[in-house]
């Protein structure tokens, strides 16, 4: 019996995907039909991961059944839930989270590196929920799925007007019909960084003539990634270092702002204390991954400081009011 190659197995899996019909919630759907839609949304948005009954979002489900919200809003509430966040954001690398957002919400892989940079910037500026909204409120989502079609995988085949890279990237993201994105075998590392940086399928730079093929065959192993990849990677690392420096300046400014507020805030409450802790540099054998982890850690520090400042302002207002009341009693009494 002949053993199927990996490519043949994948082609078989994608032929199965191509026969899958989109699921849409129609007006006047029965209870059973609505339940099919609900389960399909969970399967798509949560990356084919098993969902226990106790984990289901009962309130959004009820709203969908009653016609209060459309499928798109149901998708939004699941994607913003702690269930989704704990599985595909809090404990994964940033670019892995972005890959999965594309897959779960738009049904495709990122086209190029600029798309991942764009969503990384949204995460910095608007946070997790703002980034989820950017997918679901996009023209692409509305054109592909509208209000009541459950998102489905679209990037498994070549399409007119799209790059071939999207097809090969999707092959990397969807390993099999039964695989789950909750699988931690890959240690939650990004799958597409090299492909997106080099703008080539699987991150491989292919030679186009005999001389180039021979040179590629006999060149030393340390250079197998090619100069283009190294240059692109260096440029990406340079951008991350600049981002880290900017975030360090922002952290210092926020710390000073928090220190200025503490005088009045301590009067407003005796229980207020800072929970911010400086993070140590992330150690990694991969320089790019290390820089990304450091940038992500700084982003979390900034968010934490901003939350502390908001609390400090609230307590400072209380403290200042108490101080003014004391002053009025002393000088008017």
C-alpha positions as CSV (number, residue, x, y, z in Angstrom):
1,X,0.0,0.0,0.0
2,X,1.4,3.4,-1.0
3,X,1.8,6.0,1.8
4,X,0.3,9.4,1.0
5,X,2.7,12.3,1.0
6,X,2.1,15.4,3.1
7,X,1.0,17.4,0.1
8,X,-1.5,14.7,-0.9
9,X,-2.9,14.6,2.6
10,X,-3.3,18.4,2.6
11,X,-4.9,18.4,-0.8
12,X,-7.4,15.8,0.4
13,X,-8.2,18.0,3.5
14,X,-8.7,21.1,1.4
15,X,-10.9,19.3,-1.0
16,X,-13.1,18.5,2.0
17,X,-13.1,22.2,3.0
18,X,-14.1,23.3,-0.5
19,X,-17.2,21.1,-0.4
20,X,-18.4,22.7,2.9
21,X,-21.3,25.1,2.4
22,X,-21.4,28.4,4.3
23,X,-23.9,28.4,7.2
24,X,-26.3,31.3,7.3
25,X,-29.0,32.2,9.9
26,X,-32.2,32.8,8.0
27,X,-35.2,34.8,9.3
28,X,-37.7,32.4,10.9
29,X,-35.1,29.7,11.5
30,X,-36.1,26.9,13.8
31,X,-34.5,26.2,17.2
32,X,-32.5,23.3,15.8
33,X,-31.3,25.5,12.9
34,X,-30.2,28.2,15.3
35,X,-28.3,25.7,17.4
36,X,-26.4,24.6,14.3
37,X,-25.4,28.2,13.7
38,X,-24.3,28.6,17.3
39,X,-22.1,25.5,17.2
40,X,-20.7,26.5,13.9
41,X,-19.7,29.9,15.3
42,X,-18.0,28.3,18.3
43,X,-16.1,25.9,16.0
44,X,-14.9,28.7,13.7
45,X,-14.1,31.4,16.2
46,X,-12.5,29.1,18.8
47,X,-10.4,27.3,16.2
48,X,-12.1,23.9,16.3
49,X,-11.4,23.6,20.1
50,X,-13.8,21.7,22.3
51,X,-16.1,23.9,24.3
52,X,-17.6,22.6,27.6
53,X,-21.2,23.4,28.4
54,X,-20.1,25.5,31.3
55,X,-17.9,27.6,29.0
56,X,-20.7,28.6,26.6
57,X,-21.8,32.2,26.5
58,X,-25.4,31.8,27.5
59,X,-26.5,35.4,27.4
60,X,-25.2,36.1,23.8
61,X,-26.7,32.7,22.7
62,X,-30.1,33.7,24.1
63,X,-29.9,37.1,22.4
64,X,-29.2,35.4,19.1
65,X,-32.1,32.9,19.5
66,X,-34.4,35.8,20.3
67,X,-33.3,37.8,17.2
68,X,-31.8,40.6,19.3
69,X,-28.4,40.3,17.7
70,X,-27.2,39.0,14.3
71,X,-24.5,36.4,13.8
72,X,-21.8,39.1,13.4
73,X,-22.5,40.5,16.9
74,X,-22.5,36.9,18.3
75,X,-19.1,36.4,16.7
76,X,-17.9,39.7,18.2
77,X,-19.0,38.7,21.7
78,X,-17.3,35.3,21.5
79,X,-14.1,36.9,20.1
80,X,-14.0,39.5,22.9
81,X,-14.8,36.9,25.7
82,X,-12.4,35.8,28.3
83,X,-12.8,32.3,26.8
84,X,-11.2,33.5,23.5
85,X,-8.7,35.8,25.1
86,X,-7.3,33.2,27.5
87,X,-6.8,30.7,24.7
88,X,-5.6,32.9,21.8
89,X,-4.2,36.1,23.2
90,X,-3.0,36.3,26.8
91,X,-0.7,33.3,26.5
92,X,0.5,33.4,22.9
93,X,3.1,35.5,21.0
94,X,1.6,38.6,19.5
95,X,2.1,37.7,15.9
96,X,0.6,34.2,16.6
97,X,-2.5,36.0,18.0
98,X,-2.8,38.1,14.9
99,X,-2.4,35.0,12.6
100,X,-5.2,33.3,14.5
101,X,-7.5,36.4,14.4
102,X,-7.2,36.5,10.6
103,X,-8.0,32.8,10.5
104,X,-10.9,32.8,13.0
105,X,-12.5,36.1,12.0
106,X,-11.7,36.6,8.3
107,X,-11.3,33.0,7.3
108,X,-7.9,33.5,5.7
109,X,-4.2,34.0,6.5
110,X,-2.5,37.4,6.4
111,X,-1.5,38.5,2.9
112,X,1.8,40.2,3.8
113,X,3.9,41.6,6.7
114,X,2.2,45.0,6.5
115,X,-1.1,43.5,7.6
116,X,0.5,42.1,10.8
117,X,2.2,45.4,11.5
118,X,-1.1,47.2,11.0
119,X,-2.9,45.0,13.6
120,X,0.1,45.2,16.0
121,X,-0.3,49.0,15.9
122,X,-4.0,48.7,16.6
123,X,-3.2,46.5,19.6
124,X,-0.8,49.1,21.0
125,X,-3.2,52.0,20.4
126,X,-6.7,50.5,21.0
127,X,-6.1,47.3,22.9
128,X,-7.4,43.8,22.5
129,X,-11.1,44.7,22.0
130,X,-10.3,47.5,19.5
131,X,-8.3,45.1,17.4
132,X,-11.2,42.5,17.4
133,X,-13.6,45.3,16.2
134,X,-11.2,46.2,13.4
135,X,-11.7,42.8,11.8
136,X,-15.4,42.6,12.3
137,X,-16.2,46.1,11.2
138,X,-14.0,45.9,8.1
139,X,-15.4,46.1,4.6
140,X,-13.8,42.7,3.9
141,X,-15.8,41.0,6.7
142,X,-19.1,42.6,5.6
143,X,-18.5,41.8,1.9
144,X,-17.6,38.2,2.7
145,X,-20.0,37.3,5.4
146,X,-22.5,40.1,6.0
147,X,-24.5,40.1,9.2
148,X,-25.7,36.5,9.3
149,X,-23.2,34.2,7.6
150,X,-20.9,32.3,10.0
151,X,-17.3,33.0,9.0
152,X,-15.6,30.2,7.2
153,X,-12.2,29.4,5.7
154,X,-11.8,31.2,2.4
155,X,-8.0,31.2,2.0
156,X,-7.6,27.5,1.2
157,X,-7.8,28.0,-2.5
158,X,-6.5,30.5,-5.0
159,X,-8.8,33.2,-6.0
160,X,-8.9,36.0,-8.6
161,X,-7.3,39.1,-7.3
162,X,-5.5,37.5,-4.4
163,X,-1.9,36.6,-3.9
164,X,-0.7,32.9,-4.2
165,X,1.0,33.6,-0.8
166,X,-2.4,33.7,0.9
167,X,-3.0,30.1,-0.3
168,X,0.4,28.7,1.0
169,X,0.0,30.6,4.2
170,X,-3.4,29.1,4.8
171,X,-1.8,25.6,4.3
172,X,0.5,26.4,7.2
173,X,-2.3,27.6,9.4
174,X,-4.8,24.8,8.8
175,X,-2.9,21.6,9.4
176,X,-5.9,19.2,9.2
177,X,-9.6,19.2,9.4
178,X,-9.6,17.8,12.9
179,X,-6.7,19.9,14.4
180,X,-7.4,22.4,17.1
181,X,-5.8,25.8,17.4
182,X,-5.7,25.2,21.2
183,X,-3.0,22.6,20.6
184,X,0.1,23.7,22.4
185,X,2.5,21.5,20.4
186,X,3.9,24.5,18.6
187,X,4.4,26.3,21.8
188,X,2.1,29.1,20.4
189,X,4.9,30.4,18.2
190,X,4.0,32.3,15.0
191,X,3.8,30.1,11.9
192,X,4.1,32.7,9.2
193,X,6.7,35.3,10.3
194,X,9.3,34.1,7.8
195,X,6.9,33.7,4.9
196,X,5.5,37.2,5.5
197,X,8.9,38.9,6.0
198,X,10.4,37.3,2.8
199,X,7.1,37.5,0.9
200,X,7.6,34.0,-0.3
201,X,5.8,30.7,0.2
202,X,7.0,28.9,3.4
203,X,9.8,31.6,3.6
204,X,11.9,29.9,0.9
205,X,13.7,31.9,-1.8
206,X,13.7,29.8,-4.9
207,X,16.4,30.0,-7.6
208,X,15.4,30.6,-11.2
209,X,18.3,29.5,-13.3
210,X,20.9,26.7,-13.4
211,X,23.8,28.9,-12.1
212,X,21.6,30.1,-9.2
213,X,20.5,26.5,-8.4
214,X,24.1,25.3,-8.3
215,X,25.1,28.3,-6.1
216,X,22.2,27.6,-3.9
217,X,23.1,23.9,-3.6
218,X,26.8,24.5,-2.6
219,X,26.6,27.6,-0.5
220,X,27.4,27.3,3.2
221,X,24.5,26.4,5.5
222,X,24.6,29.6,7.6
223,X,23.5,31.5,4.5
224,X,20.6,29.2,3.6
225,X,18.0,31.8,4.6
226,X,19.3,34.2,1.9
227,X,20.4,37.9,2.1
228,X,16.8,39.1,1.5
229,X,15.5,37.4,4.5
230,X,18.4,38.6,6.7
231,X,17.9,42.2,5.5
232,X,14.2,42.1,6.1
233,X,14.7,40.5,9.5
234,X,17.3,43.1,10.5
235,X,14.9,45.9,9.5
236,X,12.1,44.3,11.5
237,X,14.4,44.0,14.6
238,X,15.4,47.7,14.1
239,X,11.8,48.7,14.1
240,X,11.2,46.7,17.3
241,X,14.2,48.3,19.0
242,X,12.9,51.7,18.2
243,X,9.4,50.7,19.5
244,X,11.0,49.5,22.7
245,X,12.8,52.8,23.2
246,X,9.6,54.8,22.6
247,X,7.7,52.6,25.1
248,X,10.5,53.0,27.7
249,X,10.1,56.8,27.4
250,X,6.3,56.4,27.8
251,X,6.7,54.1,30.8
252,X,9.0,56.7,32.5
253,X,6.5,59.5,31.8
254,X,3.6,57.4,33.2
255,X,5.6,56.5,36.3
256,X,6.3,60.1,37.0
257,X,2.6,60.9,36.4
258,X,1.6,58.2,38.8
259,X,4.1,59.4,41.4
260,X,2.7,63.0,41.2
261,X,-0.8,61.7,41.9
262,X,0.1,59.5,44.9
263,X,0.1,62.4,47.4
264,X,-3.5,63.1,47.1
265,X,-4.4,59.5,46.2
266,X,-3.0,58.4,49.6
267,X,-5.4,60.7,51.3
268,X,-8.3,59.4,49.3
269,X,-7.6,55.8,50.4
270,X,-5.1,54.0,52.7
271,X,-5.5,50.8,50.7
272,X,-4.2,52.1,47.4
273,X,-0.8,50.7,46.4
274,X,1.0,50.2,43.1
275,X,1.0,46.7,41.7
276,X,3.4,47.6,38.9
277,X,6.5,45.6,38.7
278,X,9.4,46.2,36.3
279,X,9.9,43.4,34.0
280,X,13.2,41.7,33.3
281,X,14.5,41.4,29.8
282,X,13.2,38.4,28.0
283,X,15.9,35.9,27.2
284,X,15.6,34.0,24.0
285,X,17.9,32.4,21.5
286,X,16.0,34.1,18.8
287,X,16.9,37.8,18.8
288,X,13.7,38.8,16.9
289,X,11.4,36.8,19.3
290,X,13.3,38.2,22.3
291,X,12.7,41.8,21.1
292,X,9.0,41.1,20.4
293,X,8.6,39.6,23.8
294,X,10.2,42.6,25.4
295,X,8.0,45.0,23.4
296,X,4.9,43.0,24.4
297,X,6.0,43.1,28.0
298,X,6.4,46.8,27.9
299,X,3.0,47.2,26.3
300,X,1.5,45.3,29.2
301,X,3.4,47.6,31.6
302,X,2.0,50.6,29.9
303,X,-1.5,49.3,30.1
304,X,-1.0,48.5,33.8
305,X,0.4,52.0,34.5
306,X,-2.5,53.6,32.7
307,X,-5.0,51.6,34.8
308,X,-3.2,52.6,38.0
309,X,-3.2,56.3,36.9
310,X,-6.9,56.1,36.3
311,X,-7.4,54.6,39.9
312,X,-5.0,57.2,41.3
313,X,-6.9,60.1,39.7
314,X,-10.1,58.8,41.2
315,X,-8.6,58.5,44.7
316,X,-6.8,61.8,44.3
317,X,-10.1,63.5,43.6
318,X,-11.5,62.0,46.8
319,X,-8.3,62.9,48.7
320,X,-8.3,66.5,47.5
321,X,-12.0,66.9,48.5
322,X,-11.2,65.6,52.0
323,X,-8.2,68.0,52.2
324,X,-10.3,70.9,51.1
325,X,-13.0,70.0,53.7
326,X,-10.3,69.9,56.4
327,X,-8.9,73.2,55.3
328,X,-12.3,74.9,55.5
329,X,-12.8,73.6,59.0
330,X,-9.4,74.8,60.2
331,X,-9.5,78.3,58.6
332,X,-13.2,79.0,59.0
333,X,-13.5,77.4,62.5
